[in-house]
Amino acid sequence: MALSIDEITKLITESIPDAEIEIKDLAGDNNHYSAKISSKIFNGISKIEQHKLVYKSLKGKMGNELHALSITTEGK
Amino acid sequence: MEIKLEIENIINKNEVCLFMKGVPEAPQCGFSMAVSNILKHLDVSFKGVNVLENEEIRNGIKTYSDWPTIPQLYIKGEFVGGCDIVKELFESGELKKLLQTKKII
């Protein structure tokens, strides 16, 4: 029930096509990641809205299949 | 609906309110511990709500904030963010400013 880096990248890219994504597997267990994501869609919106867009792209997997994903977002 | 009111009540009654796993004295998750420690570091007195003790609140707060993860920090009724955002705000000094603006510290 874990997600691979490729699967996470694919999900985010499907929703945010111009995203530049850098994901690290922090514990080597396919379950604790950090992701740095930059996209034009983040321009001019709050951090909360930015993170919500990332969570939405993960289609409910965050907090379920995906236990821990620490997110850093920035505009372009 | 009832749980929404209960959550609203908690948020309105406590100026600084952290929905977390465990209690401030003994957090049971690294992310909850991180936010709890930041608040302690800034000398903020806050209400910790242990979502592990109440499944309804645990699910309810996710819907209420439209946010899928715990911890969640509320300051004067406003959702500030989860662990990543709170850490960023702390590191940039914005969290301290926000707390000062809201006259909490």
N, CA and C atoms of all chains as a GROMACS GRO file, in nm:
protein
  543
    1MET      N    1   0.082  -0.121   0.000
    1MET     CA    2   0.000   0.000   0.000
    1MET      C    3   0.086   0.126   0.000
    2ALA      N    4   0.205   0.116  -0.056
    2ALA     CA    5   0.287   0.238  -0.060
    2ALA      C    6   0.294   0.288  -0.203
    3LEU      N    7   0.334   0.412  -0.218
    3LEU     CA    8   0.343   0.471  -0.351
    3LEU      C    9   0.489   0.495  -0.386
    4SER      N   10   0.524   0.469  -0.513
    4SER     CA   11   0.662   0.493  -0.554
    4SER      C   12   0.679   0.638  -0.597
    5ILE      N   13   0.805   0.680  -0.606
    5ILE     CA   14   0.834   0.817  -0.651
    5ILE      C   15   0.773   0.840  -0.789
    6ASP      N   16   0.784   0.741  -0.876
    6ASP     CA   17   0.730   0.755  -1.013
    6ASP      C   18   0.579   0.775  -1.010
    7GLU      N   19   0.510   0.701  -0.926
    7GLU     CA   20   0.364   0.715  -0.918
    7GLU      C   21   0.324   0.852  -0.866
    8ILE      N   22   0.396   0.900  -0.765
    8ILE     CA   23   0.366   1.033  -0.710
    8ILE      C   24   0.390   1.139  -0.817
    9THR      N   25   0.505   1.128  -0.884
    9THR     CA   26   0.539   1.225  -0.990
    9THR      C   27   0.431   1.225  -1.098
   10LYS      N   28   0.385   1.106  -1.136
   10LYS     CA   29   0.286   1.094  -1.242
   10LYS      C   30   0.155   1.162  -1.200
   11LEU      N   31   0.111   1.134  -1.077
   11LEU     CA   32  -0.015   1.194  -1.028
   11LEU      C   33  -0.006   1.347  -1.026
   12ILE      N   34   0.104   1.400  -0.976
   12ILE     CA   35   0.117   1.545  -0.966
   12ILE      C   36   0.122   1.605  -1.107
   13THR      N   37   0.196   1.541  -1.197
   13THR     CA   38   0.210   1.595  -1.332
   13THR      C   39   0.077   1.594  -1.408
   14GLU      N   40  -0.005   1.493  -1.380
   14GLU     CA   41  -0.136   1.487  -1.447
   14GLU      C   42  -0.220   1.611  -1.414
   15SER      N   43  -0.213   1.657  -1.287
   15SER     CA   44  -0.292   1.773  -1.247
   15SER      C   45  -0.220   1.904  -1.272
   16ILE      N   46  -0.089   1.901  -1.259
   16ILE     CA   47  -0.009   2.024  -1.271
   16ILE      C   48   0.099   1.998  -1.377
   17PRO      N   49   0.060   2.012  -1.505
   17PRO     CA   50   0.151   1.969  -1.612
   17PRO      C   51   0.286   2.040  -1.615
   18ASP      N   52   0.290   2.167  -1.573
   18ASP     CA   53   0.420   2.236  -1.583
   18ASP      C   54   0.505   2.220  -1.456
   19ALA      N   55   0.463   2.132  -1.367
   19ALA     CA   56   0.533   2.118  -1.239
   19ALA      C   57   0.676   2.067  -1.257
   20GLU      N   58   0.766   2.135  -1.188
   20GLU     CA   59   0.902   2.079  -1.175
   20GLU      C   60   0.904   2.014  -1.038
   21ILE      N   61   0.934   1.884  -1.037
   21ILE     CA   62   0.916   1.807  -0.913
   21ILE      C   63   1.046   1.739  -0.872
   22GLU      N   64   1.078   1.754  -0.745
   22GLU     CA   65   1.197   1.686  -0.693
   22GLU      C   66   1.152   1.609  -0.568
   23ILE      N   67   1.152   1.477  -0.578
   23ILE     CA   68   1.104   1.397  -0.465
   23ILE      C   69   1.218   1.316  -0.404
   24LYS      N   70   1.221   1.314  -0.273
   24LYS     CA   71   1.320   1.231  -0.204
   24LYS      C   72   1.248   1.130  -0.116
   25ASP      N   73   1.298   1.007  -0.120
   25ASP     CA   74   1.247   0.904  -0.030
   25ASP      C   75   1.331   0.912   0.098
   26LEU      N   76   1.272   0.968   0.202
   26LEU     CA   77   1.351   1.005   0.320
   26LEU      C   78   1.398   0.886   0.400
   27ALA      N   79   1.316   0.780   0.402
   27ALA     CA   80   1.351   0.668   0.489
   27ALA      C   81   1.381   0.541   0.409
   28GLY      N   82   1.371   0.550   0.276
   28GLY     CA   83   1.396   0.433   0.193
   28GLY      C   84   1.287   0.328   0.206
   29ASP      N   85   1.167   0.370   0.248
   29ASP     CA   86   1.060   0.273   0.272
   29ASP      C   87   0.937   0.295   0.183
   30ASN      N   88   0.952   0.380   0.078
   30ASN     CA   89   0.838   0.413  -0.008
   30ASN      C   90   0.720   0.469   0.069
   31ASN      N   91   0.746   0.534   0.178
   31ASN     CA   92   0.634   0.582   0.260
   31ASN      C   93   0.657   0.718   0.324
   32HIS      N   94   0.782   0.762   0.329
   32HIS     CA   95   0.812   0.894   0.387
   32HIS      C   96   0.891   0.974   0.284
   33TYR      N   97   0.823   1.072   0.225
   33TYR     CA   98   0.888   1.146   0.118
   33TYR      C   99   0.891   1.295   0.148
   34SER      N  100   0.981   1.364   0.080
   34SER     CA  101   0.968   1.509   0.072
   34SER      C  102   0.961   1.545  -0.076
   35ALA      N  103   0.879   1.642  -0.109
   35ALA     CA  104   0.864   1.684  -0.248
   35ALA      C  105   0.876   1.834  -0.258
   36LYS      N  106   0.957   1.877  -0.354
   36LYS     CA  107   0.970   2.019  -0.382
   36LYS      C  108   0.908   2.039  -0.520
   37ILE      N  109   0.807   2.125  -0.525
   37ILE     CA  110   0.732   2.140  -0.650
   37ILE      C  111   0.723   2.287  -0.687
   38SER      N  112   0.758   2.318  -0.811
   38SER     CA  113   0.735   2.456  -0.854
   38SER      C  114   0.649   2.455  -0.980
   39SER      N  115   0.560   2.552  -0.987
   39SER     CA  116   0.469   2.561  -1.100
   39SER      C  117   0.414   2.703  -1.110
   40LYS      N  118   0.376   2.739  -1.232
   40LYS     CA  119   0.314   2.872  -1.251
   40LYS      C  120   0.180   2.881  -1.179
   41ILE      N  121   0.110   2.768  -1.162
   41ILE     CA  122  -0.023   2.778  -1.099
   41ILE      C  123  -0.015   2.822  -0.951
   42PHE      N  124   0.106   2.817  -0.895
   42PHE     CA  125   0.121   2.860  -0.756
   42PHE      C  126   0.136   3.012  -0.744
   43ASN      N  127   0.160   3.077  -0.857
   43ASN     CA  128   0.182   3.222  -0.852
   43ASN      C  129   0.060   3.294  -0.796
   44GLY      N  130   0.085   3.377  -0.696
   44GLY     CA  131  -0.021   3.464  -0.646
   44GLY      C  132  -0.126   3.398  -0.558
   45ILE      N  133  -0.106   3.272  -0.519
   45ILE     CA  134  -0.201   3.212  -0.425
   45ILE      C  135  -0.129   3.175  -0.295
   46SER      N  136  -0.205   3.160  -0.188
   46SER     CA  137  -0.144   3.136  -0.057
   46SER      C  138  -0.080   2.998  -0.050
   47LYS      N  139   0.008   2.981   0.048
   47LYS     CA  140   0.072   2.850   0.070
   47LYS      C  141  -0.033   2.741   0.092
   48ILE      N  142  -0.136   2.777   0.169
   48ILE     CA  143  -0.240   2.677   0.196
   48ILE      C  144  -0.303   2.632   0.064
   49GLU      N  145  -0.336   2.728  -0.023
   49GLU     CA  146  -0.396   2.692  -0.152
   49GLU      C  147  -0.298   2.611  -0.237
   50GLN      N  148  -0.171   2.648  -0.230
   50GLN     CA  149  -0.070   2.574  -0.308
   50GLN      C  150  -0.063   2.429  -0.263
   51HIS      N  151  -0.058   2.408  -0.132
   51HIS     CA  152  -0.049   2.271  -0.081
   51HIS      C  153  -0.178   2.193  -0.111
   52LYS      N  154  -0.291   2.264  -0.106
   52LYS     CA  155  -0.418   2.196  -0.136
   52LYS      C  156  -0.418   2.145  -0.280
   53LEU      N  157  -0.362   2.224  -0.372
   53LEU     CA  158  -0.356   2.179  -0.511
   53LEU      C  159  -0.273   2.052  -0.525
   54VAL      N  160  -0.164   2.046  -0.448
   54VAL     CA  161  -0.081   1.925  -0.452
   54VAL      C  162  -0.158   1.807  -0.393
   55TYR      N  163  -0.222   1.830  -0.277
   55TYR     CA  164  -0.301   1.722  -0.216
   55TYR      C  165  -0.409   1.673  -0.311
   56LYS      N  166  -0.476   1.768  -0.380
   56LYS     CA  167  -0.583   1.730  -0.472
   56LYS      C  168  -0.528   1.644  -0.585
   57SER      N  169  -0.408   1.677  -0.632
   57SER     CA  170  -0.350   1.599  -0.742
   57SER      C  171  -0.325   1.455  -0.699
   58LEU      N  172  -0.309   1.434  -0.570
   58LEU     CA  173  -0.283   1.298  -0.519
   58LEU      C  174  -0.413   1.219  -0.496
   59LYS      N  175  -0.523   1.281  -0.530
   59LYS     CA  176  -0.653   1.213  -0.535
   59LYS      C  177  -0.685   1.129  -0.411
   60GLY      N  178  -0.675   1.191  -0.296
   60GLY     CA  179  -0.716   1.120  -0.174
   60GLY      C  180  -0.616   1.021  -0.120
   61LYS      N  181  -0.502   1.007  -0.188
   61LYS     CA  182  -0.404   0.909  -0.139
   61LYS      C  183  -0.326   0.962  -0.019
   62MET      N  184  -0.316   1.096  -0.013
   62MET     CA  185  -0.243   1.156   0.099
   62MET      C  186  -0.315   1.123   0.230
   63GLY      N  187  -0.239   1.074   0.326
   63GLY     CA  188  -0.299   1.037   0.453
   63GLY      C  189  -0.356   0.896   0.451
   64ASN      N  190  -0.355   0.833   0.334
   64ASN     CA  191  -0.399   0.694   0.324
   64ASN      C  192  -0.283   0.606   0.277
   65GLU      N  193  -0.281   0.576   0.143
   65GLU     CA  194  -0.168   0.497   0.093
   65GLU      C  195  -0.035   0.568   0.118
   66LEU      N  196  -0.045   0.701   0.112
   66LEU     CA  197   0.075   0.780   0.129
   66LEU      C  198   0.075   0.837   0.269
   67HIS      N  199   0.163   0.785   0.353
   67HIS     CA  200   0.159   0.825   0.494
   67HIS      C  201   0.219   0.964   0.514
   68ALA      N  202   0.337   0.984   0.460
   68ALA     CA  203   0.406   1.109   0.492
   68ALA      C  204   0.472   1.168   0.369
   69LEU      N  205   0.424   1.284   0.331
   69LEU     CA  206   0.486   1.357   0.221
   69LEU      C  207   0.500   1.502   0.265
   70SER      N  208   0.622   1.540   0.287
   70SER     CA  209   0.643   1.678   0.327
   70SER      C  210   0.655   1.761   0.199
   71ILE      N  211   0.582   1.873   0.194
   71ILE     CA  212   0.571   1.947   0.069
   71ILE      C  213   0.632   2.086   0.080
   72THR      N  214   0.709   2.123  -0.020
   72THR     CA  215   0.753   2.262  -0.034
   72THR      C  216   0.709   2.307  -0.173
   73THR      N  217   0.640   2.419  -0.180
   73THR     CA  218   0.594   2.466  -0.310
   73THR      C  219   0.646   2.605  -0.338
   74GLU      N  220   0.664   2.634  -0.465
   74GLU     CA  221   0.696   2.772  -0.503
   74GLU      C  222   0.644   2.802  -0.643
   75GLY      N  223   0.619   2.930  -0.668
   75GLY     CA  224   0.574   2.972  -0.800
   75GLY      C  225   0.691   2.976  -0.897
   76LYS      N  226   0.663   3.011  -1.021
   76LYS     CA  227   0.770   3.018  -1.120
   76LYS      C  228   0.772   3.155  -1.184
   77MET      N  229  -2.284   1.692   1.083
   77MET     CA  230  -2.312   1.832   1.115
   77MET      C  231  -2.274   1.864   1.259
   78GLU      N  232  -2.308   1.772   1.348
   78GLU     CA  233  -2.278   1.794   1.488
   78GLU      C  234  -2.128   1.810   1.513
   79ILE      N  235  -2.052   1.726   1.445
   79ILE     CA  236  -1.908   1.728   1.466
   79ILE      C  237  -1.848   1.860   1.416
   80LYS      N  238  -1.910   1.915   1.311
   80LYS     CA  239  -1.864   2.043   1.258
   80LYS      C  240  -1.881   2.152   1.364
   81LEU      N  241  -1.995   2.148   1.433
   81LEU     CA  242  -2.020   2.245   1.539
   81LEU      C  243  -1.922   2.228   1.655
   82GLU      N  244  -1.895   2.102   1.686
   82GLU     CA  245  -1.802   2.074   1.796
   82GLU      C  246  -1.662   2.129   1.763
   83ILE      N  247  -1.622   2.108   1.638
   83ILE     CA  248  -1.491   2.159   1.595
   83ILE      C  249  -1.490   2.311   1.598
   84GLU      N  250  -1.597   2.370   1.549
   84GLU     CA  251  -1.608   2.517   1.549
   84GLU      C  252  -1.596   2.573   1.690
   85ASN      N  253  -1.661   2.504   1.781
   85ASN     CA  254  -1.658   2.541   1.922
   85ASN      C  255  -1.517   2.540   1.977
   86ILE      N  256  -1.444   2.432   1.949
   86ILE     CA  257  -1.306   2.419   1.998
   86ILE      C  258  -1.221   2.532   1.941
   87ILE      N  259  -1.237   2.557   1.811
   87ILE     CA  260  -1.156   2.659   1.745
   87ILE      C  261  -1.189   2.799   1.797
   88ASN      N  262  -1.316   2.823   1.826
   88ASN     CA  263  -1.356   2.955   1.874
   88ASN      C  264  -1.318   2.979   2.020
   89LYS      N  265  -1.313   2.869   2.096
   89LYS     CA  266  -1.285   2.884   2.239
   89LYS      C  267  -1.136   2.896   2.269
   90ASN      N  268  -1.053   2.851   2.175
   90ASN     CA  269  -0.909   2.851   2.198
   90ASN      C  270  -0.838   2.937   2.094
   91GLU      N  271  -0.768   3.040   2.143
   91GLU     CA  272  -0.702   3.131   2.049
   91GLU      C  273  -0.603   3.058   1.960
   92VAL      N  274  -0.526   2.968   2.022
   92VAL     CA  275  -0.432   2.888   1.945
   92VAL      C  276  -0.464   2.741   1.971
   93CYS      N  277  -0.492   2.673   1.866
   93CYS     CA  278  -0.546   2.539   1.878
   93CYS      C  279  -0.473   2.446   1.780
   94LEU      N  280  -0.414   2.339   1.832
   94LEU     CA  281  -0.342   2.247   1.746
   94LEU      C  282  -0.409   2.109   1.748
   95PHE      N  283  -0.462   2.071   1.633
   95PHE     CA  284  -0.514   1.935   1.618
   95PHE      C  285  -0.395   1.846   1.589
   96MET      N  286  -0.371   1.751   1.678
   96MET     CA  287  -0.246   1.676   1.671
   96MET      C  288  -0.265   1.531   1.711
   97LYS      N  289  -0.160   1.450   1.684
   97LYS     CA  290  -0.161   1.313   1.731
   97LYS      C  291  -0.083   1.310   1.861
   98GLY      N  292  -0.151   1.274   1.969
   98GLY     CA  293  -0.090   1.279   2.100
   98GLY      C  294  -0.122   1.411   2.168
   99VAL      N  295  -0.053   1.439   2.277
   99VAL     CA  296  -0.075   1.563   2.351
   99VAL      C  297   0.055   1.644   2.348
  100PRO      N  298   0.046   1.777   2.375
  100PRO     CA  299   0.168   1.859   2.367
  100PRO      C  300   0.284   1.804   2.451
  101GLU      N  301   0.253   1.745   2.566
  101GLU     CA  302   0.358   1.690   2.653
  101GLU      C  303   0.415   1.560   2.596
  102ALA      N  304   0.336   1.490   2.515
  102ALA     CA  305   0.381   1.363   2.458
  102ALA      C  306   0.320   1.341   2.319
  103PRO      N  307   0.372   1.414   2.220
  103PRO     CA  308   0.321   1.394   2.084
  103PRO      C  309   0.352   1.252   2.036
  104GLN      N  310   0.262   1.199   1.954
  104GLN     CA  311   0.282   1.060   1.910
  104GLN      C  312   0.314   1.050   1.762
  105CYS      N  313   0.360   1.161   1.705
  105CYS     CA  314   0.396   1.161   1.564
  105CYS      C  315   0.497   1.274   1.545
  106GLY      N  316   0.595   1.252   1.462
  106GLY     CA  317   0.703   1.349   1.444
  106GLY      C  318   0.654   1.484   1.396
  107PHE      N  319   0.552   1.484   1.309
  107PHE     CA  320   0.502   1.610   1.254
  107PHE      C  321   0.428   1.691   1.361
  108SER      N  322   0.351   1.619   1.442
  108SER     CA  323   0.281   1.686   1.552
  108SER      C  324   0.382   1.739   1.653
  109MET      N  325   0.488   1.662   1.675
  109MET     CA  326   0.590   1.706   1.770
  109MET      C  327   0.659   1.833   1.719
  110ALA      N  328   0.686   1.837   1.590
  110ALA     CA  329   0.756   1.953   1.533
  110ALA      C  330   0.676   2.081   1.556
  111VAL      N  331   0.546   2.077   1.526
  111VAL     CA  332   0.464   2.198   1.541
  111VAL      C  333   0.449   2.234   1.689
  112SER      N  334   0.428   2.132   1.771
  112SER     CA  335   0.414   2.152   1.914
  112SER      C  336   0.542   2.219   1.970
  113ASN      N  337   0.658   2.173   1.926
  113ASN     CA  338   0.785   2.229   1.973
  113ASN      C  339   0.804   2.374   1.928
  114ILE      N  340   0.760   2.404   1.806
  114ILE     CA  341   0.770   2.542   1.755
  114ILE      C  342   0.687   2.634   1.844
  115LEU      N  343   0.565   2.593   1.876
  115LEU     CA  344   0.477   2.676   1.959
  115LEU      C  345   0.538   2.695   2.098
  116LYS      N  346   0.593   2.586   2.153
  116LYS     CA  347   0.657   2.596   2.285
  116LYS      C  348   0.776   2.690   2.279
  117HIS      N  349   0.853   2.678   2.172
  117HIS     CA  350   0.971   2.763   2.155
  117HIS      C  351   0.931   2.911   2.153
  118LEU      N  352   0.817   2.941   2.095
  118LEU     CA  353   0.771   3.080   2.086
  118LEU      C  354   0.690   3.121   2.211
  119ASP      N  355   0.690   3.033   2.311
  119ASP     CA  356   0.618   3.062   2.436
  119ASP      C  357   0.470   3.087   2.415
  120VAL      N  358   0.412   3.011   2.326
  120VAL     CA  359   0.269   3.025   2.299
  120VAL      C  360   0.196   2.923   2.384
  121SER      N  361   0.095   2.967   2.458
  121SER     CA  362   0.014   2.866   2.526
  121SER      C  363  -0.097   2.826   2.429
  122PHE      N  364  -0.111   2.697   2.410
  122PHE     CA  365  -0.206   2.651   2.309
  122PHE      C  366  -0.282   2.529   2.358
  123LYS      N  367  -0.395   2.509   2.294
  123LYS     CA  368  -0.477   2.392   2.324
  123LYS      C  369  -0.440   2.281   2.225
  124GLY      N  370  -0.396   2.169   2.277
  124GLY     CA  371  -0.370   2.054   2.191
  124GLY      C  372  -0.493   1.964   2.190
  125VAL      N  373  -0.542   1.933   2.072
  125VAL     CA  374  -0.655   1.842   2.061
  125VAL      C  375  -0.604   1.710   2.005
  126ASN      N  376  -0.608   1.606   2.088
  126ASN     CA  377  -0.555   1.476   2.046
  126ASN      C  378  -0.656   1.402   1.958
  127VAL      N  379  -0.630   1.400   1.827
  127VAL     CA  380  -0.726   1.337   1.736
  127VAL      C  381  -0.726   1.185   1.749
  128LEU      N  382  -0.621   1.130   1.811
  128LEU     CA  383  -0.617   0.984   1.828
  128LEU      C  384  -0.721   0.938   1.930
  129GLU      N  385  -0.768   1.033   2.010
  129GLU     CA  386  -0.869   0.997   2.111
  129GLU      C  387  -1.011   1.007   2.058
  130ASN      N  388  -1.024   1.068   1.941
  130ASN     CA  389  -1.159   1.090   1.889
  130ASN      C  390  -1.161   1.079   1.737
  131GLU      N  391  -1.206   0.966   1.691
  131GLU     CA  392  -1.206   0.936   1.547
  131GLU      C  393  -1.293   1.035   1.469
  132GLU      N  394  -1.402   1.080   1.533
  132GLU     CA  395  -1.491   1.175   1.466
  132GLU      C  396  -1.422   1.308   1.441
  133ILE      N  397  -1.347   1.353   1.541
  133ILE     CA  398  -1.273   1.478   1.523
  133ILE      C  399  -1.160   1.457   1.423
  134ARG      N  400  -1.096   1.342   1.431
  134ARG     CA  401  -0.985   1.311   1.340
  134ARG      C  402  -1.029   1.322   1.194
  135ASN      N  403  -1.143   1.264   1.162
  135ASN     CA  404  -1.194   1.274   1.025
  135ASN      C  405  -1.260   1.408   0.999
  136GLY      N  406  -1.331   1.457   1.103
  136GLY     CA  407  -1.406   1.582   1.087
  136GLY      C  408  -1.317   1.701   1.056
  137ILE      N  409  -1.202   1.708   1.122
  137ILE     CA  410  -1.115   1.825   1.102
  137ILE      C  411  -1.057   1.825   0.959
  138LYS      N  412  -1.039   1.705   0.904
  138LYS     CA  413  -0.988   1.697   0.766
  138LYS      C  414  -1.088   1.756   0.668
  139THR      N  415  -1.215   1.726   0.690
  139THR     CA  416  -1.321   1.782   0.606
  139THR      C  417  -1.336   1.931   0.633
  140TYR      N  418  -1.337   1.966   0.761
  140TYR     CA  419  -1.358   2.105   0.801
  140TYR      C  420  -1.257   2.198   0.736
  141SER      N  421  -1.129   2.157   0.740
  141SER     CA  422  -1.023   2.242   0.685
  141SER      C  423  -0.998   2.214   0.538
  142ASP      N  424  -1.060   2.108   0.483
  142ASP     CA  425  -1.027   2.061   0.349
  142ASP      C  426  -0.876   2.036   0.340
  143TRP      N  427  -0.828   1.961   0.435
  143TRP     CA  428  -0.684   1.935   0.450
  143TRP      C  429  -0.666   1.791   0.495
  144PRO      N  430  -0.590   1.709   0.424
  144PRO     CA  431  -0.593   1.564   0.451
  144PRO      C  432  -0.503   1.514   0.562
  145THR      N  433  -0.422   1.602   0.620
  145THR     CA  434  -0.325   1.551   0.717
  145THR      C  435  -0.336   1.621   0.852
  146ILE      N  436  -0.277   1.555   0.951
  146ILE     CA  437  -0.265   1.606   1.088
  146ILE      C  438  -0.114   1.622   1.112
  147PRO      N  439  -0.066   1.723   1.178
  147PRO     CA  440  -0.133   1.827   1.254
  147PRO      C  441  -0.194   1.940   1.170
  148GLN      N  442  -0.283   2.015   1.235
  148GLN     CA  443  -0.341   2.135   1.176
  148GLN      C  444  -0.344   2.243   1.283
  149LEU      N  445  -0.294   2.360   1.245
  149LEU     CA  446  -0.287   2.470   1.342
  149LEU      C  447  -0.389   2.578   1.310
  150TYR      N  448  -0.465   2.615   1.410
  150TYR     CA  449  -0.559   2.727   1.399
  150TYR      C  450  -0.517   2.838   1.494
  151ILE      N  451  -0.514   2.960   1.445
  151ILE     CA  452  -0.487   3.076   1.529
  151ILE      C  453  -0.603   3.174   1.515
  152LYS      N  454  -0.666   3.204   1.627
  152LYS     CA  455  -0.784   3.291   1.629
  152LYS      C  456  -0.884   3.254   1.518
  153GLY      N  457  -0.916   3.130   1.512
  153GLY     CA  458  -1.019   3.084   1.420
  153GLY      C  459  -0.974   3.066   1.276
  154GLU      N  460  -0.847   3.097   1.249
  154GLU     CA  461  -0.801   3.091   1.111
  154GLU      C  462  -0.705   2.973   1.093
  155PHE      N  463  -0.727   2.895   0.988
  155PHE     CA  464  -0.640   2.782   0.959
  155PHE      C  465  -0.506   2.834   0.906
  156VAL      N  466  -0.399   2.800   0.978
  156VAL     CA  467  -0.267   2.852   0.939
  156VAL      C  468  -0.194   2.752   0.850
  157GLY      N  469  -0.211   2.623   0.878
  157GLY     CA  470  -0.147   2.524   0.793
  157GLY      C  471  -0.113   2.398   0.867
  158GLY      N  472  -0.048   2.307   0.795
  158GLY     CA  473   0.002   2.184   0.853
  158GLY      C  474   0.149   2.201   0.888
  159CYS      N  475   0.216   2.090   0.911
  159CYS     CA  476   0.354   2.094   0.959
  159CYS      C  477   0.447   2.170   0.865
  160ASP      N  478   0.440   2.143   0.735
  160ASP     CA  479   0.535   2.206   0.642
  160ASP      C  480   0.520   2.357   0.640
  161ILE      N  481   0.396   2.404   0.635
  161ILE     CA  482   0.371   2.549   0.627
  161ILE      C  483   0.412   2.616   0.758
  162VAL      N  484   0.376   2.553   0.871
  162VAL     CA  485   0.410   2.612   1.000
  162VAL      C  486   0.563   2.622   1.014
  163LYS      N  487   0.633   2.517   0.971
  163LYS     CA  488   0.780   2.520   0.977
  163LYS      C  489   0.835   2.634   0.891
  164GLU      N  490   0.783   2.646   0.770
  164GLU     CA  491   0.829   2.754   0.680
  164GLU      C  492   0.803   2.891   0.742
  165LEU      N  493   0.682   2.907   0.798
  165LEU     CA  494   0.646   3.036   0.859
  165LEU      C  495   0.734   3.066   0.980
  166PHE      N  496   0.768   2.960   1.053
  166PHE     CA  497   0.855   2.978   1.170
  166PHE      C  498   0.995   3.019   1.127
  167GLU      N  499   1.048   2.947   1.029
  167GLU     CA  500   1.185   2.973   0.985
  167GLU      C  501   1.200   3.112   0.925
  168SER      N  502   1.095   3.162   0.860
  168SER     CA  503   1.105   3.294   0.797
  168SER      C  504   1.071   3.406   0.896
  169GLY      N  505   1.028   3.368   1.017
  169GLY     CA  506   0.992   3.470   1.116
  169GLY      C  507   0.847   3.517   1.104
  170GLU      N  508   0.777   3.469   1.001
  170GLU     CA  509   0.639   3.515   0.979
  170GLU      C  510   0.543   3.465   1.086
  171LEU      N  511   0.571   3.347   1.141
  171LEU     CA  512   0.480   3.293   1.243
  171LEU      C  513   0.483   3.382   1.367
  172LYS      N  514   0.603   3.423   1.405
  172LYS     CA  515   0.617   3.511   1.520
  172LYS      C  516   0.541   3.641   1.495
  173LYS      N  517   0.560   3.696   1.375
  173LYS     CA  518   0.491   3.821   1.340
  173LYS      C  519   0.340   3.804   1.347
  174LEU      N  520   0.293   3.691   1.291
  174LEU     CA  521   0.149   3.664   1.291
  174LEU      C  522   0.096   3.658   1.434
  175LEU      N  523   0.170   3.588   1.521
  175LEU     CA  524   0.128   3.575   1.661
  175LEU      C  525   0.130   3.711   1.731
  176GLN      N  526   0.227   3.794   1.694
  176GLN     CA  527   0.234   3.929   1.754
  176GLN      C  528   0.121   4.016   1.703
  177THR      N  529   0.095   4.009   1.573
  177THR     CA  530  -0.014   4.087   1.515
  177THR      C  531  -0.147   4.051   1.580
  178LYS      N  532  -0.162   3.920   1.608
  178LYS     CA  533  -0.288   3.874   1.668
  178LYS      C  534  -0.286   3.889   1.820
  179LYS      N  535  -0.180   3.951   1.870
  179LYS     CA  536  -0.165   3.981   2.013
  179LYS      C  537  -0.168   3.856   2.101
  180ILE      N  538  -0.100   3.753   2.054
  180ILE     CA  539  -0.095   3.629   2.132
  180ILE      C  540   0.038   3.621   2.207
  181ILE      N  541   0.144   3.674   2.146
  181ILE     CA  542   0.272   3.682   2.220
  181ILE      C  543   0.320   3.827   2.220
   0.00000   0.00000   0.00000
